[in-house]
């Protein structure tokens, strides 16, 4: 395994993305998303109480901004996951189908170096996009409404982690499946993981250990939903938790998909181990594939 070879492959992957105008598309999409949402948050300051006709108080504006930011972050998490899948799914599969790898791999380049280099290149692209977009969103909300989420850096870290999970999964499929097939399966599993997270909450609400274990199993098999919940937890202010608690009787609040709890340190460690194990499986799969 050569670190130099891995870095060269990563840079070539980024260059290929630039050649396909993917980076330009990402930049334009970022400006559009942040611009539209910033306009929406700016309108919050113009809202008024329908009874008195007076503008909403700064506290009310921040409360509304906090709720909308949770929704926006949920939308961004889907965008990042979709982006990771659609970029990673064809990274290896498309080059196998086109025959490019037949000319590359006979050279003194190990297949593991190729896989790791592709992963690093796409990870830089996806993680950079997630960091820049989310940070720009937080800065815009802070400047326009004066609201900053409780733990913005931690939230960005969880969103990046979710993106890397989906990237690694799609890359693993790319070693065996066609780009479209692997991408569709990865997205189906992403949706299944989200449903599993909701199922776990419902199981906790109805005190059903069997239902709760089903949801917990999906979070372990694919930790994307668990990391998404960690991002929302670090954005969601304490008063929103209190409002959810008061809106539901007893433990039923846990069934609400926007009621979050902090992921444990063990779960975060498992997410890291999961990525490493999946990378190992990806390298093993590609090393056994006939070109």
C-alpha positions in Angstrom: 0.0 0.0 0.0 1.4 3.4 -1.1 0.3 6.6 0.5 1.7 8.5 -2.5 -0.4 6.4 -4.9 -3.5 6.8 -2.9 -3.1 10.6 -2.8 -2.4 10.7 -6.6 -5.6 8.7 -7.3 -7.5 11.0 -4.9 -6.3 14.1 -6.8 -7.1 12.5 -10.2 -10.6 11.7 -8.9 -11.1 15.3 -8.0 -9.7 16.4 -11.3 -12.1 14.1 -13.1 -15.0 15.6 -11.1 -13.9 19.0 -12.1 -13.6 18.0 -15.8 -17.2 16.8 -15.7 -18.2 20.2 -14.3 -19.4 18.5 -11.1 -17.6 21.0 -8.9 -19.2 23.9 -10.7 -22.6 22.3 -10.3 -21.9 21.8 -6.6 -20.9 25.5 -6.1 -24.0 26.7 -8.0 -26.3 24.4 -6.1 -24.8 25.6 -2.8 -25.4 29.3 -3.7 -29.0 28.5 -4.7 -29.8 26.5 -1.6 -28.3 28.9 0.8 -29.6 31.9 -1.0 -33.2 30.7 -1.1 -33.2 29.6 2.5 -31.5 32.9 3.6 -34.3 34.8 1.9 -36.8 32.7 3.8 -35.1 33.3 7.1 -34.9 37.0 6.4 -38.7 37.1 6.0 -39.0 35.9 9.6 -38.1 39.4 10.9 -41.1 40.8 9.0 -43.6 38.5 10.6 -46.0 40.0 13.0 -48.5 38.9 15.6 -51.9 38.6 13.9 -53.7 39.8 17.0 -51.7 42.9 17.8 -50.2 43.6 14.4 -46.9 44.1 16.1 -43.7 42.5 14.9 -42.7 39.2 16.5 -40.3 39.6 19.4 -36.7 38.6 18.9 -37.3 35.6 21.1 -40.2 34.4 18.9 -38.1 35.0 15.8 -35.2 32.9 17.1 -37.7 30.1 18.1 -39.1 30.0 14.6 -35.7 30.1 13.1 -34.6 27.2 15.3 -37.5 25.1 14.1 -36.9 26.0 10.4 -33.2 25.3 10.8 -33.9 21.8 12.0 -36.1 21.2 8.9 -33.4 22.7 6.7 -30.7 20.5 8.2 -32.9 17.4 7.6 -33.1 18.5 3.9 -29.4 19.0 3.7 -28.7 15.6 5.2 -30.7 14.0 2.4 -28.9 16.1 -0.2 -25.5 15.1 1.2 -26.5 11.4 1.2 -27.8 11.6 -2.3 -24.7 13.4 -3.5 -22.4 10.8 -1.9 -24.3 7.9 -3.5 -24.5 9.4 -7.0 -20.9 10.4 -7.0 -19.5 7.2 -5.5 -21.7 4.7 -7.3 -20.0 5.0 -10.7 -16.5 5.7 -9.5 -15.3 2.1 -10.0 -18.1 0.5 -11.9 -18.1 3.0 -14.8 -14.3 2.6 -15.2 -14.6 -1.2 -15.2 -17.4 -1.0 -17.9 -15.4 1.4 -20.0 -12.2 -0.6 -19.8 -10.2 2.3 -18.3 -9.0 0.1 -15.4 -7.6 -2.5 -17.8 -5.0 0.2 -18.8 -4.4 1.5 -15.3 -4.1 -1.6 -13.1 -1.4 -3.5 -15.1 0.9 -0.8 -14.0 2.6 -1.0 -10.6 -0.6 0.1 -8.9 -2.3 -2.1 -6.2 -6.0 -2.5 -6.4 -6.3 -1.5 -2.7 -4.5 1.8 -3.5 -7.0 2.5 -6.2 -10.0 1.9 -3.9 -8.6 4.0 -1.1 -7.6 6.8 -3.5 -11.1 6.9 -5.0 -12.6 6.9 -1.5 -10.3 9.7 -0.3 -11.0 11.8 -3.4 -14.8 11.5 -3.2 -14.7 12.0 0.6 -12.8 15.3 0.2 -15.5 16.4 -2.3 -18.5 15.4 -0.3 -17.1 16.4 3.1 -16.0 19.8 1.8 -19.5 20.3 0.2 -21.2 19.4 3.5 -18.9 21.7 5.6 -19.2 24.7 3.3 -22.9 24.5 2.7 -23.9 23.9 6.3 -21.5 26.5 7.7 -22.8 29.0 5.2 -26.4 28.2 6.2 -25.6 28.7 9.9 -23.7 31.9 9.3 -26.6 33.3 7.2 -29.2 32.4 9.9 -27.0 34.0 12.5 -26.5 37.2 10.5 -30.2 37.6 9.5 -32.0 36.4 12.6 -29.4 36.3 15.3 -29.8 32.6 16.0 -26.9 30.2 16.3 -27.5 26.5 17.0 -26.2 25.1 20.3 -23.4 23.0 18.8 -22.9 23.8 15.1 -19.4 22.2 14.7 -20.6 18.9 16.2 -23.7 19.0 13.9 -21.5 19.5 10.9 -19.3 16.6 12.0 -22.3 14.3 12.2 -23.5 15.3 8.8 -20.1 14.6 7.3 -20.1 11.3 9.0 -23.5 10.4 7.5 -22.2 11.4 4.1 -19.1 9.2 4.5 -21.2 6.2 5.5 -23.3 6.5 2.4 -20.2 7.1 0.2 -18.5 4.0 1.6 -21.7 1.9 1.0 -22.1 3.1 -2.6 -18.4 2.5 -3.3 -18.7 -1.1 -2.0 -21.6 -1.6 -4.4 -19.6 0.0 -7.2 -17.1 -2.9 -7.1 -19.8 -5.4 -8.2 -22.8 -3.7 -9.5 -23.6 -1.3 -12.4 -23.7 2.4 -11.3 -27.5 2.8 -11.5 -28.1 -0.5 -9.7 -25.7 0.2 -6.9 -27.0 3.7 -6.5 -30.6 2.7 -6.2 -29.9 -0.1 -3.7 -27.8 2.3 -1.6 -30.6 4.9 -1.6 -33.2 2.2 -0.7 -31.1 1.2 2.2 -30.8 4.8 3.3 -34.5 5.2 3.3 -34.8 1.9 5.2 -32.4 3.1 7.8 -34.5 6.2 8.4 -37.7 4.1 8.7 -35.8 1.9 11.2 -34.9 4.9 13.3 -38.6 5.9 13.5 -39.5 2.3 14.2 -37.1 2.3 17.2 -38.8 5.5 18.5 -42.3 3.9 18.1 -41.1 0.8 19.9 -39.9 2.9 22.8 -43.2 4.8 22.9 -45.4 1.7 23.0 -42.9 -0.2 25.3 -42.3 -2.9 22.7 -38.9 -4.4 23.0 -39.3 -6.4 19.7 -40.2 -3.3 17.7 -37.5 -1.3 19.3 -34.9 -4.0 18.5 -35.9 -4.0 14.9 -35.2 -0.3 14.6 -32.0 -0.7 16.6 -30.7 -3.4 14.3 -31.1 -1.1 11.2 -29.1 1.6 13.0 -26.3 -0.8 13.6 -26.3 -2.4 10.1 -26.3 1.1 8.5 -25.5 4.0 10.9 -26.6 6.8 8.6 -29.8 7.5 10.5 -28.1 7.4 13.8 -25.6 10.0 12.7 -28.4 12.2 11.2 -30.1 12.2 14.5 -26.8 13.2 16.1 -26.7 16.2 13.8 -30.3 17.3 14.6 -29.7 16.8 18.3 -26.8 19.3 18.2 -28.9 21.8 16.3 -32.1 21.4 18.2 -32.3 23.9 21.1 -33.4 22.9 24.6 -36.7 24.8 24.4 -37.8 22.8 21.4 -37.3 19.6 23.4 -39.4 21.1 26.2 -42.1 22.0 23.7 -42.2 18.4 22.3 -42.3 17.0 25.8 -45.3 19.2 26.7 -47.1 18.4 23.5 -47.0 14.6 24.1 -48.3 12.6 27.0 -46.0 10.3 28.8 -43.3 8.7 26.7 -45.1 9.1 23.4 -42.8 12.0 22.5 -40.1 9.5 21.7 -42.1 8.4 18.6 -41.8 11.9 17.1 -39.1 11.7 14.4 -37.8 15.1 15.3 -37.3 14.3 19.0 -33.6 13.5 19.2 -31.2 12.1 21.8 -27.5 12.3 21.7 -25.8 9.3 20.2 -23.6 7.5 22.7 -19.8 7.4 22.4 -20.0 3.7 21.7 -22.3 4.3 18.7 -20.1 7.0 17.3 -17.1 4.6 17.6 -19.2 1.9 15.9 -19.9 4.3 13.0 -16.1 4.8 12.5 -15.5 1.0 12.8 -18.4 0.4 10.3 -16.7 2.7 7.7 -13.4 0.9 8.1 -15.0 -2.6 7.9 -16.9 -1.6 4.8 -13.8 -0.2 3.2 -12.0 -3.5 3.9 -14.9 -5.4 2.4 -14.8 -3.0 -0.7 -11.1 -3.7 -1.2 -11.6 -7.5 -0.8 -14.5 -7.4 -3.2 -12.6 -5.5 -5.8 -9.5 -7.6 -5.4 -11.5 -10.7 -6.4 -13.3 -9.1 -9.4 -12.3 -10.1 -12.9 -11.7 -7.2 -15.2 
